[in-house]
């Protein structure tokens, strides 16, 4: 079982991801606010962080860069997801271990979680 943080401003996506992750036996932490997520993640260790690229408060890229600068989260695997055209370029810049293009399939997410968690 992995402790997985998910950050997305869309409640519907958070709900579906929570249900999926729980069904797979993981322990999800869900956040609609990147700033709130950072506060918690700088105190509480997780195994994986899944971040949406486009959020009003802070972009996924900005959040990932903040995570990489903090010693507690520096090495935590990150998966970025979005319909963003340059997702792979951003992932390379911030050192993300994976990308998921929206709309994504849960099967692909599950394979990526298993791959990243090794």
Secondary structure, 3 states (H helix, E strand, C coil): CCEEEEECCCHHHHHHHHHHHHHCCCEEEEECCHHHHHHHHCCCCCCEEEEECCCCCCCHHHHHHHHHHCCCCCCCEEEEEECCCCHHHHHHHHCCCEEEECCCCHHHHHHHHHHHCC
